Amino acid sequence: MGVFGGTFDPPHLGHAIVANDLVEQLDLDRLLVIPAPRPPHRSAVLSAETRLSLIRKLFEGASSIEVDEREFERAGPSFAVDTLDELRREYPEADLTMVIGADQLAAIDEWHDYRRLPELATIAVMRRDGEEPTLPDAAAGLRYIAVDVTRIDLAASAIRDRLRTGRSIRFLVPESIRTDIERAWAARGADQMGTDA
């Protein structure tokens, strides 16, 4: 069972492609996509409910990919260690693999209780541009495996920049959610237009 968390602000084609690759590359029976309603290391621009609705629609009909809402049922920040603790109790026999990006690994010493993560799940790090991931000095020796996925040069921040400046996001996000993203952005209100993270 794979665990793929994130802010998904907004979800885009890169998320969909990576999720599909993870199922294949890690030979997963199931990939749980877990959106963070209150990410501890950054602020989300779109509301938690909007992001959850978008990510549900993105993976609708994907047989091996399931959107998991457990972090919406907890108060406080969305800490990965708490989510893995819950999953370990719920699925004691499961072979859990938590997937993160190379950029996240490079700052993993800033994560809450990060040294417990390898006790709860295998940490799989997506390579960036074919390069081996690197650990920060403070987390030296933390166990992880590297995984190759299809990487496209696309970030949620780039999509927000295009929305902010009135440019099209067509072909950057799945057509099934493009109109929903554009409407959600427009509904944020003029008072927020200059305050995006």
N, C-alpha and C positions, 0 to 999 in steps of 0.2 A: 504494500500500500504506500503510495507516494503522498507527500504533503507539500503543496505549492501555495504558499501564502504571499500576500502582497497588498498594496494599497489599491491598485487597479484604478488609477485616477486620471483619465478613464481607461477602461480595457481597450486593447488594440490588437492588430493582426499579429504582432510579435508575441503577445501572450498566448494566442490561439495556436500558433505554430510551435512554440516551445512546449506547451502542454501536450500536444500530440506527439512531439518527439520524445518527451519524457516517458510517456507510456511505452513507446517502442524501445527506446535505448535502455531503459531500466527494467524492461519486461514486467511491467506493473499489471496487476489484476484491476487495480482501481487507483485513480489519482484524485485526491481531495484538493479542490481549489478553495482556499480559505481566505476570503477578503477580510482585511483588518478594519473594523469600524473606527478605532482610535489608535492609529499607528503611533508608537512611542517616540520615533525619531524624526517625524516630520508632520506637517499639517496637510490634510487633504483639502482640495478645492471643492470638489463635488461632495454632496452629502453622503453619509454612509449608506442610507437607504437607496439612493440613486445608484451608487456604485454596485451594491448588491443586486439590484434589478438588472443592471447592464450585464454583469458577469453571468447571471443566471441565463439571460437571453443569449449571450455569446456561446455558452456551452450546451444549450438546449439540444437534446437529441444525440449528444456524444456519449456513446455507450459505456466507455471506460472512465469518463470524467464526471465527477460529481461536485457540485458547489455545496460546501459545508458552512453552515451559519453559526457554528458554536461560539465564535468570538462575539457575536451580537448578543449572546445570552449572558455574557459576563460584564460586570461593571469594571471600570478602570481601563488602563492601556492594554493593548493586545500583545502580550508577551508570548513568544514562540514556546518557551519552556513550559508555560501553563497549558498551552494547547497540546503539546506532546505528552504531558502528564495525563491529561484527560484521555487522549487517544490510547495511550499505553494501558490505562485502566479499562477502557471500553473494549479494546481489542488485544488482550494479553498475549495471544498467540501470533499476532501479525508481525511481519517483517517490515518495520516502518522505515521509510526513507524521506528525510526532509530535504527539499531542493531549495538552494539559494543561488544568487548570482555571485560572480567573482568580486564585485564591488562590495557586496554584503560581507563576504568572508574577510575582506581586507579591513573591515571595521567591526568584526564580530566581538572584539573585546569590549565594545560599548553596549552589547546586548545584555539584558538582565539574566543573571545566573547562567551565562553561556557555557561554562565548563560542564554543566550537566547535560547539555544537548547530546553529545555522543553516547551517553548512557541510555538515552531514551530512543534514539533513532540513528541510523546511518545518515551522515551529512553528505549530500551530493552537491557538488559545486559546478555550475555551468561555466565552461571555459569561455573566455572572451578573446576573439580573434586567434584562437588556437593556442593561446599562451597558457602556461600552467598557473593556476590560482596561487596567491600568496597570502600567508597569515601575517597578522601584525605581530611584532615581537612579544607583546604581552600574552598572546595566545599560542606561543610556540608549542608544538607537540600535539595540538588539537587534531584528532583524527577526522579525515574526510576522504571522499573519492571525487575524482573529476569526471564530468560527463560532457559529451559533445552533443550540442543541439544546433539547429539552424538559427543563426543569429542575423537579424537584420538591424540596420542602424536606425532604430526607431525608439523613441522614448515618449512616455506619457507627457512629459514636460513640453516636447516639441508639438504635440497635438494641442495642448493648452495654449501654446504660443500662437499657433495658427488660428485657433478660435478667438483668441484675444484680439488679433489683428484682422479678423474677418476673412481669412483665407479658407479655402476648402480643405476638408479632411477626407474627402473621397479617396478610396483606395488605401488609406492608412488605417482605417478601422473597418471591420466587416460591415457590409451594407445593411445587414440585419439590425445593427444598433446605431448606425450613423445618425439617423434622424433623431433618435432618442438622446444621443449625446448632444447634438446641436440644440435641441429643445431644453435639455437640462442646463446647458451653459447659459442660454438666453434667460432662463428663469431665475438665475442666481441674483439678478438685480443690479442696477447701475451702481449702487453704492459699493459693490465688491469688485468692480472692474479693475481697479488699480491695486488690489491687495493680494493677488494670486501668488501662491508659493511656487 
